[in-house]
Amino acid sequence: MSETVTKERVEARLRERLAPLTLEVIDESHLHVGHGAPGAHFRVDIVSAQFFGLSRIAAQRLVYEALGDWMGGAIHACAVSARAPG
């Protein structure tokens, strides 16, 4: 069985790895109960200088890489809105 990942753990990891100016993590797991897929569901809205010059997809990829070992296991799904400041 995979480990449990909480909203607080996601926030801590993203703050550590991406130094966001703003970050909102919403746990939407309760909306997906009974859908047959184990793991948490999150929505992330993040603004970080690390996204300057990156495409939307490249910025999202950095978020998924930061969540790394949790994706596809403890985290089943994560909707990401990632952008640079300004």
DAJO-V459950 format. One record per helix or strand of 3 or more residues. SS is the DSSP state (@ for helix, = for strand). FROM is the first residue (numbers start at 1). LEN is the number of residues. If there is no record, write none. Layout:
<<SS/FROM/LEN> <SS/FROM/LEN>>
This chain:
<<@/7/12> <=/22/6> <@/29/4> <=/40/8> <@/49/3> <@/56/15> <=/75/9>>
